[in-house]
Amino acid sequence: HTLHHVACEALGVLCRGPRSRQKEVLAAGAPKVYLAILRSKNPRVVIEVLRSMSLLCVGTGLMPDSNAQKILAQAAVGSSTTLRLLLNVLIHSNTEVVSVAAAYTLATMVLGNARLLAELESDPDWTFFESGPKDEDPYDC
């Protein structure tokens, strides 16, 4: 876990750099590495992965990078998608801070990207999550 944490922090520093450095990180295959490490049981490692993914998806002023969003969205292998994996982290995490980081990463992945937003909205887990359990009055204290 320590090696994963250090690697994620190092990649995170690169992701905070100029757009050219972020493109290098994407071209080097970091998204597939991120998704492999995302399954870690260590919340700190998962948070670092999520932060780095978010940094790749949006630039200065939260301007979306559609190319990075597309590369990250296609990084998952098998029957799952990156959005689905992030949604699972959001829903099933035992740590609230990890769930919040997953929600933020999902938001940066779909920001300004109608295709990815439609993919997220069509996911059965999102539909359940969106409607959620019906409370009496969420504003009643």
C-alpha positions as CSV (number, residue, x, y, z in Angstrom):
1,H,0.0,0.0,0.0
2,T,2.9,2.4,0.7
3,L,4.3,2.0,-2.8
4,H,0.8,2.6,-4.3
5,H,0.4,5.7,-2.1
6,V,3.8,7.1,-3.1
7,A,3.2,6.3,-6.8
8,C,-0.2,8.0,-6.7
9,E,1.2,11.1,-5.0
10,A,3.9,11.3,-7.6
11,L,1.5,11.0,-10.4
12,G,-0.7,13.6,-8.7
13,V,2.1,16.1,-8.7
14,L,2.6,15.5,-12.4
15,C,-1.2,15.9,-13.0
16,R,-1.0,19.3,-11.2
17,G,1.5,20.5,-13.8
18,P,1.0,22.0,-17.2
19,R,-1.4,20.5,-19.7
20,S,1.6,19.1,-21.7
21,R,2.7,17.1,-18.7
22,Q,-0.9,15.9,-18.1
23,K,-0.9,14.7,-21.8
24,E,2.3,12.8,-21.1
25,V,0.7,11.1,-18.0
26,L,-2.3,10.1,-20.2
27,A,-0.1,8.8,-23.0
28,A,2.0,6.8,-20.5
29,G,-1.0,4.7,-19.6
30,A,-1.7,6.1,-16.2
31,P,-5.5,5.7,-16.5
32,K,-5.2,1.9,-16.5
33,V,-2.8,2.0,-13.5
34,Y,-5.3,4.3,-11.7
35,L,-8.1,1.9,-12.2
36,A,-6.0,-1.1,-11.0
37,I,-5.0,0.8,-7.8
38,L,-8.6,2.1,-7.3
39,R,-9.5,-1.3,-5.9
40,S,-7.1,-0.7,-3.0
41,K,-8.5,-1.2,0.5
42,N,-6.4,1.8,1.7
43,P,-8.6,5.0,1.7
44,R,-5.6,7.3,1.3
45,V,-4.5,5.5,-1.8
46,V,-8.0,5.6,-3.3
47,I,-8.3,9.3,-2.6
48,E,-5.0,10.0,-4.3
49,V,-6.1,8.1,-7.4
50,L,-9.4,9.9,-7.5
51,R,-7.7,13.3,-7.1
52,S,-5.3,12.6,-9.9
53,M,-8.1,11.4,-12.2
54,S,-10.0,14.6,-11.4
55,L,-7.0,16.7,-12.2
56,L,-6.6,15.1,-15.6
57,C,-10.3,15.7,-16.5
58,V,-10.4,19.4,-15.8
59,G,-7.8,22.1,-16.2
60,T,-7.4,25.6,-14.8
61,G,-10.7,27.2,-13.9
62,L,-12.4,23.7,-14.0
63,M,-12.4,23.8,-17.8
64,P,-13.1,20.2,-19.0
65,D,-10.6,18.3,-21.1
66,S,-12.7,16.2,-23.3
67,N,-9.7,14.2,-24.6
68,A,-8.7,13.3,-21.1
69,Q,-12.3,12.5,-20.2
70,K,-12.5,10.1,-23.2
71,I,-9.2,8.4,-22.4
72,L,-10.1,7.9,-18.7
73,A,-13.6,6.7,-19.7
74,Q,-12.2,4.0,-22.0
75,A,-9.5,2.9,-19.6
76,A,-11.6,0.2,-17.9
77,V,-11.3,-3.3,-19.2
78,G,-13.8,-6.2,-19.3
79,S,-17.5,-5.7,-18.9
80,S,-17.2,-2.6,-16.6
81,T,-16.7,1.0,-17.5
82,T,-14.7,3.7,-15.7
83,L,-17.9,5.5,-14.8
84,R,-19.4,2.3,-13.3
85,L,-16.3,1.6,-11.3
86,L,-16.4,5.2,-9.9
87,L,-20.1,4.9,-9.2
88,N,-19.4,1.6,-7.3
89,V,-16.7,3.4,-5.2
90,L,-19.2,6.2,-4.5
91,I,-22.0,3.9,-3.4
92,H,-20.0,1.1,-1.6
93,S,-17.2,2.9,0.1
94,N,-17.0,2.6,3.9
95,T,-15.5,6.0,4.2
96,E,-17.4,9.2,3.5
97,V,-14.3,11.1,2.3
98,V,-13.7,8.4,-0.3
99,S,-17.4,8.7,-1.4
100,V,-17.1,12.5,-1.7
101,A,-13.9,12.1,-3.7
102,A,-15.6,9.6,-6.0
103,A,-18.5,12.0,-6.5
104,Y,-16.2,14.8,-7.4
105,T,-14.3,12.6,-9.9
106,L,-17.5,11.5,-11.5
107,A,-18.5,15.2,-11.8
108,T,-15.2,16.1,-13.4
109,M,-15.5,13.2,-15.9
110,V,-18.9,14.2,-17.2
111,L,-18.4,18.0,-16.9
112,G,-19.2,19.4,-20.4
113,N,-19.4,15.9,-21.9
114,A,-22.9,15.1,-22.9
115,R,-22.1,11.5,-24.0
116,L,-20.5,10.6,-20.7
117,L,-23.3,12.3,-18.8
118,A,-25.9,10.3,-20.7
119,E,-23.9,7.1,-20.0
120,L,-23.8,7.9,-16.3
121,E,-27.5,8.7,-16.2
122,S,-28.4,5.5,-17.9
123,D,-26.6,3.3,-15.4
124,P,-29.0,1.4,-13.2
125,D,-27.0,2.2,-10.0
126,W,-27.1,5.9,-10.8
127,T,-30.9,5.8,-11.4
128,F,-31.3,4.1,-7.9
129,F,-28.8,6.5,-6.4
130,E,-30.5,9.5,-8.0
131,S,-34.0,8.6,-6.7
132,G,-32.7,7.1,-3.4
133,P,-34.8,6.2,-0.5
134,K,-37.8,8.4,0.0
135,D,-37.6,10.4,3.2
136,E,-40.5,12.2,4.7
137,D,-39.0,15.7,4.4
138,P,-35.2,16.1,3.8
139,Y,-35.3,19.6,5.2
140,D,-37.1,18.7,8.4
141,C,-34.7,19.0,11.3
